[in-house]
Amino acid sequence: MLAVAERLVPARLGGPFRWLLASSWTTNFGDGVAVAAGPLLVASLTGDAFLISLAALLRWAPPLLFGLYAGVLSDRHDRRRIVMLADGSRAVVLAVMIAALATGHLTAAGALVALGLLATAEVFADNTAATLAPMLVARDDLTLANARLQFGFLSLNQLAGPPIGAALFAAGRTWPFVTEAVLVVAGVLLVARVRLPAPKSGERTHALREIREGFVWTVRHPAVRTLVLTILIFNVTFGAAWSVLVIYSSERLGLGAIGFGLLTTVSAVGGLLGTGLYGWITARVSLGNVMRAGLIIETLTHLALALTTSPVVALCVFFVFGAHAFIWGTTSITVRQRAVPEHLQGRVTSVNTICVFGGLVVGSAVGGVLATHFGVTAPFWFAFAGSAVFLVLLWPQLTRIAHDEA
């Protein structure tokens, strides 16, 4: 058992990081349970399609609305305490929601308010938690540390959590939220064990000025600027294609609801393969070339899905894409953490978050328009063409992103 633990989380990463990892995995599992249970709860309380759709919107809107301010707070204050307060607030909201649900007083509007509050608190917890690893592990160990953190997100939040949440909801509407509350509280207790080094604080000014400082630093740093721009553009193309995935799986591949879920599951399994290979790959390939290869894979993914009508081919594509998504995502986090000064980690992370969700929102709108007017494959052709053009323009810069020490 000790040998397995050492291989999974080597002692050189330190005790504080192990506590952080345990907290991250625990809360990610709770969040994964809620991914399925939240929309199911709203649907059980109302038949209004608009209200049901708001459950999804309320997961996307808070990062755009509060992400930048969350970055300011994480650079101003004790980061561990922010995570504890944000997750503690989630536990309180869950307790109120559980009590209202158990007594039959929870309405659809009340459930939506609760889901919005949970998603908002999660923005502050996640943005701040993303700044902790660089404070706890050595620079050269960030690839391994982030791989372990991302493994928990992938396996527990994306793969295991949603089906378990749906199963718990079928057993009783309160059970998934009781489970999430217990896991969130456990996450708070675990992160409370983390001991951080003294922060290197910058000069504290007005919030808007501090937000501007984060933007200016990002724009002026060539490597991070290119990385954030890449995330923005590729999330526009990704969002366009993935926004019509449920229709694509039905009309193009002939898969039903179960088949659509299978695409997501296969992608997550591919991510687990990426987890197993990540250390081997990064020991032999530079991070810049890893990023180059990943963007080629993503570009070709859109082309393959635009061309195929075979469910088997599509499943293979999703498996490879899942491995790429894990590897590229972990690499981009590591690159950003290595380059950004400690006192700016929160704000630059929040700029990155805005680009992630902004790209997805814009891409989803583009995908919906294209699919309506030109058919379900049009968003995939748009994604392929846009990704290919940007990849050609970006190609010379990618090998320098991961090695810029300026």
N, C-alpha and C positions, 0 to 999 in steps of 0.2 A: 504493500500500500504506500509506504514512504517513497519507494522507487517511482511509483506512478505519479505521486504528487510532485516529486522533484522534476520529473520529465514534463509534467503539465505546467507547473509554475515553479521554475528553478529558484533556489534559495537566494540567488544573487538579486532577484527582483525585490526581495525584502518583505518583512512582515506587513508593513503598512499597505504595500500594494496588494498583498493577498487579501487583506480585509476589504480593500476597495473592490477587488475582483469579486469577492463573495457577495458584497452588497449589490454590485452591478448585475450579476447573474440573477440574484433573488428578485430585484425590482423588475428586471427585464421579463422574467417569467410572469410576474403579476400583470405587467403591461400587455403581454401577449394574450393572457386570458381575457383581458378587457377588450382587445381588438375585435374579437367575435361577439362578446357578450353585450357590449354597448349598443351596437345597431340592433341586435336581437331584442334588447330591452325596449328600445323606442318603438320598434315594430309591434311589440306585444301590447303597447299602450295606446297606439293609434294606427289607423289605416291610411292616414294622410301621407301621400308620397313625398310631398314637400318637406314635412316635418321629419320623415325618415331620412331624407337626403341630407338634412342638416346635421345628422349625427356624423356623417363623413366629413362635411365641411368643417365642423368644430374640431377635428383633428388636424386640419391643414391651416386654419386661420391663426391660431395663437402664435406659432413660430414667426409668422410675418408681422403680427401686431406687437409682440413683446420681445422678440429675439434680441433686438439691439439693446434694449434696456437691461435685459438679462445679462448681456455681455458687460455692460457698465458695472452692474452690481458685483459680478464675479471678480472684476478687477479692483473693486473698492474694498471689499469686505472679506472676512474669513470664509474661504470657499467651502470648507467642510460644513460649517454652520449653515450656509445657504442651502446646501443639499439636504441637510437634516430638516430645516424648516420647510422647504418646498415639499419634500416627501411626507413630513408630518402633517402638513396642510392637506395633502391628498388623503391621508388616512382619516382625517376629521370629516372631509367631504363624503368619503365612502361610508363612514359610520352613520352620518345623517341620512344618506340615500338608502342604506340598508334598513334603517329604522322605518323610514317612510314607506318603503316597498313592503316590508313585513307587516305593517299595519294597514296596508291598502290605501295609503294617502299619496302615493307618488303618481303624479300626472306625467304626460309626455313632455310638457313644458318644463316641469321640474327635473325630469331626467336629462333633458338637453342642457339645462343650466348646470347641472352637476357634471355632465360630461365635458362641458366647456371649461369649468373650473379645474377639473382634473387635468385636461390637456394644457391649460395655462400654467399650472404648477409644474407640470412635467417639463415645460420649456425651460424654466429656471433651474430645475434639478439637472436636466440633461446638459444644458450649456455649461453649467459650472462643473459638473462631473467630468466633462471632456478636458478640463484644464488641470485635473489632478495628477494624471499619469506622468506628465513631464516634471512634476515636482517630486515624484517619488522614485523614479527609476533613472538610470544613467541614459545618456543620449543614445548610445549604441544599442541599448536594450528596448528602445521604444517600439521597434518593429514587433518584437516578441510580445511585449505588454499589450499593444493594441490588437494584435492577433488574438490574444486570449479574451480581451474585452469584446471584440467583434464576434468571436465564437459564441459567447453567451447570448448576444443579441440575436444572432442567426438561429441558433438551435432552440433557444427558449422563447424568444419573442416572436420569431417568424414561423418556426416549425412546430414546436410542441404546444405553445400557449394557445393559439386560436382553436385547434380542435378540442383541446381540453376545456377551454372556455365554453365552447358550444355544447359539449357533453354535460358540463356542470349546469348550464342554463336549462338544458332539457330535464335535468333532475330536479330543478327548482330555481326560480328566477333569482333568488338571493345568493345562491351558492357561489357563483363566479365572483361576485363582488366581496363576499366574505373572504374568499381565497385571496383576492387581490389585496384587500386590507391587511390581512395577516402577513403577506409577503412584503408589502410596502413597509409595515412596521418593523419587520425583521431586517429589511434593508437599512432603515434608519439606525437600528441598534448596531449593525455591522459597520457602517461607515463612521459611527461614533468612535470606533476603535482605531481609526486612522489618525496618525500623528503627522502633521505637515511641518515642513521646515518653515522658518519665518519668511513671509512673503516679501518680495521686492516691489514695493509700491511706488507708483509714479505720483506726480502731483495731482491732487484731487481738485477738480473744477466743476463747472456746470455739466450736467449729463449730456446735453447736446454737443458741447465742446468735446467731451470725452468720446462720444460716438464718432464725431468727425475725425478725431485723432486716429481711431481704429480704421476708418475708411482711408484716410490719407496714407497711413503706414502701409496698408494693403496695396493701394494703387502705386506707391513708390517703390515697393519691393518687387523686382522683376519676377522672381520665382513664384512667390505667393500670388501675385497678380495674375500670372498665367494660369496657375492652378485653380484659382477661384473662377476665372473666366471660363476655363475648361468645364468646370462643374456646372456653371450656369448654362452654357450652350448645350452640353450633352444632356442636361436634364430637360431642356426644352424638347429636344428630339426624342428622348426617352419618354417623357410625359405624353407627347403626341401619340406615340405608338401604344404605350401601355394604357392610355385612357380608353381605348376601344377593345381592350384585350378580351373582355367577357363576350362581346359581340363577335370578335374575330374567332374565338375558340368555338363558338356555336355555328356561325355561318360559313366560315372558311374551312374549319377543321372537322366540323360535324360532331363536336363534343358537347355534352350537356353540362349541367351544373357540377357533377362529379368530375368530369374531365377538366373543367376550368380550374377546380381546386387542385387537380393533379398537376397542372402546369406549375402552379405556385410551389407545390410540394417538391417536385423534381428540381426546381430552381434552388430551393433551400438545401436539398441533398447535394447538389453540385457545389453549393457554398461550403458544405462540410468537407467535401473533397479538397476545396481550396484551402481550408483550415489545415488539413493534414499535410498538404504540399507546400504551404507558405514558407516555412523555415528552409526547406530544401531549395526552393526557387530563389529566395532572396540571398541565400549563401552563394549562389552561382551566377545570378543575374543582377546587374545594377538596378536600383529602384527606378531610374529614368527609363531604362529599357523595359522594365516590367510595366510601366505606365504606357509606353508606346504600344506594346503587344496587347494590353488590355483595351485600348481605344480601337485598335484594329478589330479585335474580337467583337466589340460592341457595334461597330459600324457594319460588319458582316452579319451580325445577328439580325439587324433590321432587314438586310437584303434577303437573307435566307427565309425569314418569316413572310416577306412580301411575295416570294416566289412559290413557297410550298403549299400544298393542300393536304399533306400527309401528317396525321397525328404523331406517327412514330418519329418522323424527321423533326417535327416541332418540339417534341419532348427531348430529343437529343440536343437541339439548339438551346432549350431552356436549361438543361443540365450544365452545358458548357458556360452559358451566360451566368448562371448562379455562381460557378467557381470564379469567373472573372469579376463579378460584382464584389465578392468578398475580398479578393486579392487587391483589386484596384482601390476599393474603399479604405482598406487597412493601410495601404501605401500612402494614399493622399493624406490621411490623418497624421501619419508619422512624419511625412515631409513638412506639413504645416507646423506641427509641434516643434520640430527641430529648428525651424527658421524663426518662429515668433518669440520675441522677448517675453519673459514670464509675466510682466505687469500688463501686457497687451493680449495675453492668451484669450481671455474672455471675449473681448471686443472683436478680435479678428475671427474667432470661432463664430460669433454671432453674424458677422458679415458673410461668412461661408454659409451659415444656415439660411440667411435671407436668399442667397443665390440658389441654394438647393431647392427650397420650397417655391421661390419665385419662378424658377425654371419649370418646375412641375406644373404650377398653376397655368402659366402661359402655354406650355406644351399641351396640357389637357384641353384648353380652349381651342387651340389650333387643330388638334386631333379630331375633336368633335365636329368642327366646321368641315374639315376635309372629308371625313367619313360620310357626312350628310350629303355632300355635293358630288363626291367622286368615288364613293365606295369604301369598303372596310379596309382594303389594302393601301389606300392612299396615304394614311398617316405613316405607314411603314416605309413607303417610298420616300416620303418627305424626310423621315428620320434617317434613312440611308444617305440620301443626297446631302442633307445638312451636316451630318456627321463626317461624311467623306470630305466635303469642302473644308470644314474646320480642321480636320486632321491634317490635311495637306498644308494648310497655313501654319498650323501649330508645330508640325513635325520637328523643325530645327531646335525648338525651345525645350522639348520634353526631356532630353538627356541632361539638361542643365538644371532642371527644376529640383531634382533630388539631391544635388551636390552643391548648391549655392550656399556658401558660408557667410555671405555679406550680411 
